[in-house]
Amino acid sequence: MDATATVTPFSTLIRVASHEQHTEAETSSFMSDLMGGQLGVDAYARYTEQLWFVYRALEEGAEALRDDPVAGPFIQPELFRTAELERDLAHMRGADWQTTASPLPATEAYAARVAECARSWPAGYVAHHYTRYLGDLSGGQIIRDRAEKTWGFARKGDGVRFYVFEGIANPAAFKRGYRELLDAVNADDLEKQRIVDECKRAFDFNGAVFRELGAEFPLSA
């Protein structure tokens, strides 16, 4: 057995192992164009809509996992984002936004996988939980700042509430606690490797969503 596997914290292993996919997703042409202010608020709204489908799958599956020995410690209501996404979408698209909301094929596949893990593989659910929520608390704050400046949303107001964690007073401390949960996850080494693999898969799903959004919102020549 690799000696480093026993001393390297799992939170470090999962971060390092998924770094390549994480970078690919973050540097997609769609996100680069969006964050560069080269796309309109309609593209931002469409992206927010896709997030709603994914987070609904994450959070609808959460309650049944509350007492699970593996996933249970990660179910923390202060992280939940569905209500904030719905408020943002109502602000951008009007009260009847759900009548026209539609998942891209990649989003549908992503949400289906999250729901499948929630139903049948709690450790896999943890992988998706980690890739979404820890990202929101970190790089998500850059997106909020750019969105406020680019499209004129009120600071931490409607339109960017998805990125505002009202129930988390100290994000840095919360992230430290979250990493400690990962380090203590109730899984053997083989299962931990499966979690890492699912984490990579989550970033691949995310990248596929960005590619489809990029096809829908190409920069005009």
Backbone bond lengths (Angstrom), bond angles and torsions (degrees), N, CA, C in turn:
res aa  C-N    CA-C-N  psi(-1)  N-CA   C-N-CA  omega(-1)  CA-C   N-CA-C  phi
1 M - - - 1.475 - - 1.521 109.05 -
2 D 1.311 117.01 142.50 1.452 122.69 179.48 1.531 108.80 -66.20
3 A 1.331 116.09 121.97 1.462 120.31 -176.73 1.517 112.05 -60.64
4 T 1.334 116.86 -33.28 1.472 119.45 -176.99 1.519 111.59 -65.44
5 A 1.325 116.82 -25.12 1.470 120.36 -177.92 1.522 111.35 -63.63
6 T 1.350 116.50 -26.17 1.450 119.50 -177.78 1.521 111.96 -86.68
7 V 1.322 118.66 -17.60 1.465 120.24 -175.79 1.522 113.14 -111.56
8 T 1.319 118.14 -24.18 1.458 120.21 179.75 1.521 109.15 -78.55
9 P 1.338 118.13 123.96 1.467 119.36 179.04 1.522 110.97 -58.14
10 F 1.328 115.22 144.37 1.465 119.55 -178.41 1.527 111.29 -61.00
11 S 1.322 117.17 -35.64 1.462 119.94 179.06 1.530 111.35 -61.58
12 T 1.322 115.90 -32.13 1.476 120.14 176.78 1.517 110.04 -74.29
13 L 1.319 116.85 -44.35 1.470 120.82 179.63 1.529 110.99 -57.82
14 I 1.323 116.55 -44.81 1.463 120.41 -175.62 1.532 110.20 -69.30
15 R 1.340 116.64 -36.12 1.469 119.84 179.16 1.532 110.72 -68.24
16 V 1.320 116.22 -46.50 1.469 120.73 -177.85 1.521 111.01 -66.59
17 A 1.328 116.66 -42.65 1.468 121.01 -175.92 1.520 112.03 -65.41
18 S 1.334 116.89 -30.50 1.466 119.82 -176.55 1.529 112.52 -100.35
19 H 1.328 116.82 7.79 1.468 120.20 -173.55 1.532 112.43 -59.61
20 E 1.329 115.65 -42.51 1.470 119.33 -176.69 1.531 111.30 -62.78
21 Q 1.345 115.98 -48.42 1.469 119.47 179.52 1.527 111.26 -65.22
22 H 1.333 115.89 -36.58 1.464 121.18 179.38 1.534 109.73 -61.26
23 T 1.317 115.53 -46.42 1.470 120.52 -179.35 1.522 110.89 -64.04
24 E 1.329 116.28 -42.03 1.472 120.32 179.32 1.525 110.86 -59.66
25 A 1.334 116.68 -43.18 1.461 120.43 -179.28 1.523 110.98 -66.63
26 E 1.335 115.86 -43.08 1.468 120.26 -177.47 1.526 112.56 -66.41
27 T 1.329 116.24 -30.81 1.467 119.71 -174.35 1.525 111.97 -102.72
28 S 1.329 117.10 20.37 1.463 120.07 177.05 1.524 109.61 -60.79
29 S 1.317 116.19 154.08 1.469 119.15 -178.44 1.522 110.84 -63.05
30 F 1.343 117.39 -36.55 1.463 119.35 179.69 1.527 111.04 -61.33
31 M 1.352 116.97 -49.29 1.460 118.96 -178.85 1.520 111.14 -66.52
32 S 1.324 117.32 -36.54 1.466 120.20 177.63 1.525 110.43 -62.37
33 D 1.335 116.10 -44.39 1.472 120.46 179.45 1.531 110.61 -66.50
34 L 1.335 115.82 -41.38 1.462 120.27 -178.62 1.528 110.68 -64.74
35 M 1.333 115.89 -48.73 1.462 120.06 -177.56 1.524 112.22 -73.22
36 G 1.324 115.83 -20.54 1.462 119.87 177.04 1.518 112.65 -82.68
37 G 1.328 116.51 1.24 1.450 120.15 179.10 1.516 113.92 73.87
38 Q 1.335 116.35 18.90 1.467 120.11 -176.83 1.529 112.91 -93.12
39 L 1.333 116.41 -5.85 1.462 120.68 178.16 1.522 109.22 -117.44
40 G 1.310 115.67 154.88 1.460 120.43 -178.62 1.515 112.81 -79.90
41 V 1.328 114.50 174.36 1.459 120.21 -178.70 1.531 110.85 -65.06
42 D 1.343 117.95 -22.19 1.467 119.94 177.65 1.522 111.52 -63.71
43 A 1.332 116.89 -35.25 1.473 120.77 177.60 1.525 110.14 -68.89
44 Y 1.315 116.56 -40.30 1.469 121.31 177.31 1.529 110.42 -63.73
45 A 1.333 116.16 -40.92 1.468 120.40 178.78 1.528 110.93 -65.43
46 R 1.317 116.76 -39.79 1.472 120.72 179.50 1.534 110.25 -65.70
47 Y 1.327 116.59 -39.48 1.465 121.26 175.97 1.532 109.65 -62.62
48 T 1.328 116.80 -45.37 1.466 121.46 179.50 1.526 110.31 -60.58
49 E 1.315 116.28 -38.81 1.462 121.50 177.95 1.533 110.91 -61.51
50 Q 1.312 117.28 -41.47 1.468 120.41 179.12 1.523 110.63 -64.64
51 L 1.334 115.95 -38.81 1.463 119.64 177.07 1.523 110.96 -60.44
52 W 1.321 116.65 -37.44 1.464 120.68 -178.77 1.527 110.91 -58.82
53 F 1.318 117.65 -42.46 1.467 120.25 179.80 1.538 111.12 -63.64
54 V 1.322 116.57 -39.11 1.466 120.45 -178.62 1.527 111.02 -70.98
55 Y 1.334 116.43 -45.70 1.467 119.43 -177.64 1.524 112.31 -70.53
56 R 1.304 116.08 -29.80 1.463 118.33 175.50 1.533 109.10 -63.41
57 A 1.324 116.95 -41.45 1.472 120.20 177.16 1.530 110.66 -64.25
58 L 1.317 117.17 -42.69 1.464 121.46 179.51 1.525 111.18 -61.41
59 E 1.326 115.76 -44.49 1.463 119.56 -170.08 1.520 113.50 -88.41
60 E 1.329 116.89 -26.36 1.471 118.62 173.53 1.524 110.35 -68.15
61 G 1.326 116.61 -28.64 1.459 120.52 179.88 1.516 114.05 -85.87
62 A 1.341 116.13 -8.60 1.464 119.84 -171.66 1.529 113.72 -70.26
63 E 1.325 116.80 -43.34 1.464 120.15 -172.46 1.527 112.18 -58.59
64 A 1.323 116.32 -41.19 1.467 120.05 -178.72 1.522 111.99 -68.34
65 L 1.345 116.87 -16.96 1.463 120.85 -177.57 1.526 113.01 -98.70
66 R 1.329 116.39 0.31 1.467 120.17 -173.13 1.530 112.64 -56.03
67 D 1.330 117.57 -35.27 1.467 120.86 -178.03 1.530 112.72 -101.50
68 D 1.318 116.25 8.13 1.464 119.00 179.80 1.533 110.08 -71.80
69 P 1.354 117.78 136.36 1.470 119.59 -177.39 1.537 113.97 -64.40
70 V 1.322 117.47 -26.32 1.468 120.16 -179.11 1.530 111.18 -92.52
71 A 1.316 116.89 -55.52 1.469 120.87 -174.25 1.525 113.27 -85.61
72 G 1.340 117.02 -24.97 1.452 121.21 -173.93 1.525 115.65 -49.58
73 P 1.361 118.68 -47.69 1.465 119.23 -177.95 1.533 113.96 -60.51
74 F 1.326 116.93 -20.33 1.468 120.57 -176.98 1.536 113.00 -87.54
75 I 1.337 116.72 -12.29 1.468 119.85 -177.16 1.529 108.27 -79.74
76 Q 1.323 115.39 98.15 1.458 121.64 -175.93 1.537 108.21 -127.52
77 P 1.324 117.45 110.28 1.470 121.23 -173.07 1.532 114.41 -57.16
78 E 1.326 117.53 -25.93 1.473 118.65 -179.80 1.532 112.50 -65.71
79 L 1.324 115.78 -13.86 1.464 119.65 176.44 1.531 112.43 -85.82
80 F 1.316 117.76 -24.31 1.470 121.16 -169.79 1.525 111.72 -54.53
81 R 1.340 115.67 138.49 1.460 121.55 -171.62 1.526 114.48 -121.18
82 T 1.320 118.92 -10.15 1.467 119.68 -172.29 1.532 112.51 -57.76
83 A 1.331 117.00 -46.31 1.470 120.03 -178.27 1.525 111.12 -62.22
84 E 1.331 116.58 -39.20 1.472 120.43 179.66 1.526 110.87 -67.72
85 L 1.325 116.95 -40.52 1.461 120.21 176.83 1.520 110.79 -61.17
86 E 1.328 116.55 -41.50 1.466 120.40 -179.78 1.526 111.23 -65.40
87 R 1.318 116.73 -36.26 1.465 120.20 177.71 1.533 110.19 -68.19
88 D 1.323 116.39 -42.77 1.470 119.97 178.20 1.527 111.03 -61.24
89 L 1.318 116.41 -44.06 1.461 120.33 -177.75 1.525 111.92 -68.40
90 A 1.325 116.79 -36.78 1.468 119.96 176.04 1.532 110.22 -63.44
91 H 1.334 115.86 -36.94 1.466 120.45 179.29 1.533 110.98 -66.94
92 M 1.331 115.77 -41.03 1.467 119.57 -175.40 1.521 113.34 -83.51
93 R 1.331 116.15 -32.91 1.464 119.00 -170.80 1.520 115.09 -119.64
94 G 1.316 116.84 -5.08 1.456 119.83 -179.19 1.516 111.76 97.87
95 A 1.329 114.83 164.61 1.464 121.13 -173.31 1.530 113.72 -61.25
96 D 1.334 117.11 -26.29 1.468 119.71 -177.04 1.530 112.54 -97.35
97 W 1.325 117.02 25.38 1.478 120.71 -174.96 1.528 112.84 -57.12
98 Q 1.338 117.60 -30.21 1.473 119.08 -176.36 1.526 112.21 -67.54
99 T 1.321 117.60 -21.25 1.468 119.47 -178.69 1.526 111.74 -69.54
100 T 1.327 117.04 -22.01 1.464 119.90 -179.69 1.532 112.82 -113.69
101 A 1.325 117.21 -2.45 1.470 120.14 -178.57 1.527 110.51 -66.06
102 S 1.327 115.66 134.67 1.470 119.49 179.45 1.519 109.85 -146.32
103 P 1.339 116.59 136.15 1.453 119.05 178.40 1.528 110.93 -80.20
104 L 1.312 115.95 140.51 1.460 120.15 168.47 1.531 107.71 -66.46
105 P 1.342 118.05 157.88 1.472 119.23 178.22 1.532 112.95 -53.76
106 A 1.326 116.71 -40.59 1.472 119.93 179.39 1.520 111.31 -66.24
107 T 1.328 116.55 -36.74 1.466 120.91 178.20 1.519 110.34 -66.74
108 E 1.319 115.92 -41.50 1.462 120.82 179.53 1.530 110.25 -60.94
109 A 1.335 116.41 -43.17 1.468 121.00 179.01 1.531 110.72 -65.41
110 Y 1.317 116.04 -41.64 1.470 122.16 179.64 1.532 110.30 -62.11
111 A 1.326 116.84 -52.01 1.465 121.07 -179.08 1.527 111.25 -62.11
112 A 1.328 116.59 -37.46 1.467 120.34 179.60 1.525 110.65 -64.99
113 R 1.332 116.64 -38.79 1.463 120.10 179.01 1.534 110.89 -67.68
114 V 1.327 116.85 -41.21 1.467 120.43 177.43 1.531 109.66 -60.01
115 A 1.327 116.31 -46.58 1.465 121.01 -179.33 1.534 110.91 -63.13
116 E 1.324 116.16 -39.20 1.475 120.77 179.00 1.524 110.68 -62.68
117 C 1.335 116.51 -44.52 1.467 120.38 178.42 1.530 110.57 -63.71
118 A 1.329 116.41 -41.70 1.469 120.12 179.49 1.525 110.78 -59.72
119 R 1.321 116.46 -37.51 1.472 121.12 -178.44 1.520 112.83 -77.10
120 S 1.323 116.75 -39.66 1.467 118.07 -165.60 1.532 116.23 -127.63
121 W 1.348 118.11 -7.97 1.467 118.88 -177.46 1.532 109.83 -150.05
122 P 1.330 116.87 85.11 1.460 120.79 -176.37 1.534 114.37 -55.31
123 A 1.324 117.44 -36.52 1.469 119.44 179.55 1.533 110.87 -65.29
124 G 1.316 116.15 -36.05 1.467 119.45 175.92 1.512 111.47 -67.06
125 Y 1.339 115.52 -36.10 1.465 120.39 176.03 1.535 109.85 -59.41
126 V 1.333 116.48 -40.80 1.470 121.05 178.74 1.534 110.53 -58.13
127 A 1.331 117.38 -39.57 1.466 120.69 178.88 1.524 111.07 -59.66
128 H 1.319 116.62 -43.95 1.464 120.46 -179.94 1.527 111.11 -70.99
129 H 1.318 115.64 -37.61 1.472 121.26 177.83 1.532 109.32 -59.43
130 Y 1.306 115.56 -47.72 1.472 121.41 -179.38 1.530 111.98 -61.23
131 T 1.322 116.72 -49.72 1.468 119.07 -175.07 1.520 111.40 -64.67
132 R 1.317 118.42 -32.43 1.465 120.39 -178.90 1.523 111.15 -81.37
133 Y 1.322 117.20 -61.35 1.464 119.06 -168.01 1.527 113.59 -70.45
134 L 1.335 117.55 -39.08 1.463 117.09 179.80 1.535 110.16 -68.84
135 G 1.324 116.19 -30.50 1.462 119.51 174.98 1.520 112.10 -66.68
136 D 1.332 116.38 -39.61 1.471 120.59 179.41 1.521 110.86 -62.73
137 L 1.336 115.42 -39.26 1.464 119.67 -177.86 1.528 111.79 -74.95
138 S 1.321 116.70 -16.47 1.465 120.57 -177.44 1.531 110.07 -106.57
139 G 1.325 116.58 -93.90 1.460 120.38 -177.75 1.515 114.21 -62.24
140 G 1.321 116.79 -22.77 1.456 120.02 178.66 1.517 112.85 -58.29
141 Q 1.322 116.24 -28.47 1.461 119.60 -179.28 1.532 111.63 -69.94
142 I 1.315 116.64 -28.61 1.468 120.94 175.15 1.526 109.27 -68.50
143 I 1.332 116.11 -41.86 1.469 120.41 178.60 1.532 109.82 -61.43
144 R 1.330 116.80 -43.78 1.468 119.74 179.31 1.536 111.20 -57.88
145 D 1.307 115.86 -47.39 1.464 120.66 -178.56 1.531 111.18 -60.83
146 R 1.330 115.75 -44.29 1.473 119.88 179.63 1.525 111.19 -65.30
147 A 1.326 116.23 -41.43 1.461 120.21 -178.77 1.525 111.01 -63.71
148 E 1.318 116.41 -41.32 1.469 120.07 178.08 1.527 110.93 -60.53
149 K 1.315 115.47 -43.58 1.464 119.82 -177.13 1.529 112.33 -74.65
150 T 1.329 116.39 -37.82 1.469 120.16 -174.69 1.517 112.44 -77.47
151 W 1.333 116.88 -42.66 1.472 119.52 -173.09 1.531 113.71 -113.68
152 G 1.331 115.83 5.80 1.457 119.07 171.84 1.516 116.58 75.83
153 F 1.326 118.11 23.01 1.459 119.51 175.58 1.530 109.71 -68.79
154 A 1.318 116.16 147.47 1.464 120.26 175.11 1.525 108.91 -62.85
155 R 1.329 116.69 146.06 1.458 120.33 -178.45 1.536 109.93 -57.81
156 K 1.316 115.35 121.40 1.465 123.79 -179.07 1.534 112.04 57.44
157 G 1.335 116.56 26.95 1.456 120.65 -177.36 1.512 113.44 -106.04
158 D 1.328 115.76 -164.72 1.458 120.86 -179.70 1.521 110.22 -57.46
159 G 1.328 115.44 133.50 1.462 121.68 -175.32 1.517 111.69 108.88
160 V 1.336 116.29 -29.93 1.471 120.17 178.91 1.533 111.73 -129.69
161 R 1.332 117.39 15.53 1.464 119.20 -177.68 1.532 112.79 -63.90
162 F 1.311 116.50 -24.38 1.465 120.70 176.27 1.527 111.21 -52.88
163 Y 1.328 116.52 -35.17 1.461 121.45 -175.23 1.523 113.19 -91.57
164 V 1.336 116.95 1.95 1.462 121.48 -176.30 1.532 108.96 -108.03
165 F 1.321 116.11 112.67 1.462 121.90 -177.99 1.527 108.90 -98.18
166 E 1.323 115.42 87.54 1.471 120.33 -176.09 1.532 112.41 -60.27
167 G 1.331 116.11 -31.20 1.467 119.62 -175.99 1.516 114.42 -86.37
168 I 1.327 117.60 1.89 1.464 120.94 -178.50 1.527 108.41 -119.05
169 A 1.327 115.67 100.56 1.469 120.64 -174.87 1.527 111.94 -72.17
170 N 1.326 116.40 -33.43 1.464 120.63 -176.55 1.529 109.33 -129.47
171 P 1.343 117.47 89.78 1.471 120.02 -176.93 1.530 113.64 -57.71
172 A 1.322 117.54 -37.41 1.471 119.70 -178.93 1.528 110.53 -62.92
173 A 1.317 116.47 -44.20 1.465 120.59 178.83 1.530 110.36 -66.82
174 F 1.334 115.92 -39.41 1.468 119.42 179.18 1.529 110.22 -61.75
175 K 1.327 116.58 -43.81 1.472 120.08 -179.74 1.525 110.95 -64.33
176 R 1.322 117.07 -36.88 1.472 119.52 175.89 1.524 109.89 -61.65
177 G 1.332 116.22 -45.27 1.457 120.21 178.88 1.524 111.99 -62.80
178 Y 1.323 115.73 -37.67 1.465 120.29 179.56 1.532 109.76 -64.70
179 R 1.326 116.39 -43.46 1.475 119.44 178.79 1.526 111.27 -63.62
180 E 1.319 116.60 -33.53 1.464 119.99 176.08 1.533 110.45 -65.70
181 L 1.336 116.81 -36.85 1.469 120.37 175.06 1.527 110.25 -62.17
182 L 1.339 116.07 -42.78 1.469 119.52 177.75 1.524 110.74 -61.49
183 D 1.327 116.24 -43.94 1.469 119.96 -178.44 1.526 111.51 -62.82
184 A 1.335 115.97 -28.64 1.465 120.81 -177.48 1.528 112.53 -100.02
185 V 1.332 117.78 10.90 1.458 120.71 -174.08 1.532 111.26 -56.25
186 N 1.307 116.08 139.02 1.461 122.95 -175.15 1.531 109.79 -80.48
187 A 1.352 115.35 74.90 1.471 120.67 -177.76 1.525 109.20 -153.44
188 D 1.341 115.37 145.08 1.462 118.49 176.80 1.530 109.98 -81.00
189 D 1.317 116.90 178.21 1.467 120.48 -173.98 1.524 112.65 -61.49
190 L 1.337 116.24 -37.67 1.469 119.53 179.93 1.533 110.41 -65.27
191 E 1.341 115.81 -43.53 1.463 120.37 179.60 1.537 110.46 -67.13
192 K 1.334 116.01 -35.82 1.467 119.15 177.37 1.534 110.59 -62.51
193 Q 1.321 115.95 -38.71 1.466 118.75 177.79 1.524 110.51 -65.44
194 R 1.323 116.71 -37.47 1.467 120.17 176.93 1.542 110.26 -64.70
195 I 1.325 117.09 -36.74 1.467 120.74 177.10 1.533 109.89 -63.91
196 V 1.324 116.22 -43.85 1.468 120.51 177.57 1.526 110.21 -59.46
197 D 1.319 116.10 -44.53 1.475 119.82 -179.82 1.532 110.98 -63.13
198 E 1.332 116.69 -38.56 1.464 120.28 179.64 1.533 110.57 -70.18
199 C 1.309 115.54 -32.56 1.465 120.41 175.86 1.530 109.85 -62.74
200 K 1.316 116.80 -44.16 1.474 120.54 175.83 1.522 110.49 -60.63
201 R 1.320 115.10 -40.27 1.467 120.14 179.81 1.540 110.57 -63.69
202 A 1.336 115.56 -38.63 1.465 120.05 178.49 1.530 110.98 -60.83
203 F 1.321 116.59 -43.06 1.468 119.94 178.11 1.530 110.92 -66.13
204 D 1.332 115.82 -34.32 1.470 118.70 176.58 1.526 111.04 -65.79
205 F 1.333 116.64 -40.80 1.475 119.83 175.33 1.524 110.24 -59.16
206 N 1.313 115.06 -44.86 1.454 121.13 -179.63 1.531 110.68 -60.11
207 G 1.330 115.34 -44.42 1.466 120.30 178.68 1.519 112.13 -62.05
208 A 1.338 116.18 -37.32 1.467 120.00 178.84 1.530 110.74 -65.81
209 V 1.330 116.93 -38.30 1.469 120.59 176.66 1.530 109.60 -62.17
210 F 1.325 116.58 -44.46 1.471 120.21 179.25 1.529 111.54 -61.82
211 R 1.322 116.49 -39.36 1.473 119.09 179.23 1.526 110.93 -63.36
212 E 1.326 116.21 -42.18 1.475 119.26 -179.92 1.523 110.95 -70.20
213 L 1.311 117.79 -35.63 1.460 120.35 174.75 1.530 110.12 -64.97
214 G 1.338 116.07 -38.65 1.455 120.63 178.39 1.525 112.07 -63.14
215 A 1.334 116.14 -36.78 1.472 120.51 177.97 1.523 110.30 -69.32
216 E 1.333 116.51 -32.21 1.459 121.11 -179.31 1.521 112.16 -78.25
217 F 1.337 115.66 -28.57 1.472 120.85 -178.81 1.531 110.09 -126.19
218 P 1.345 117.00 65.87 1.468 118.00 178.15 1.522 109.46 -74.27
219 L 1.315 116.06 146.75 1.462 118.80 173.94 1.514 108.00 -70.16
220 S 1.313 116.87 131.39 1.482 119.36 179.58 1.518 109.39 -67.79
221 A 1.313 115.69 141.36 1.469 120.35 -176.42 1.519 110.40 -67.18
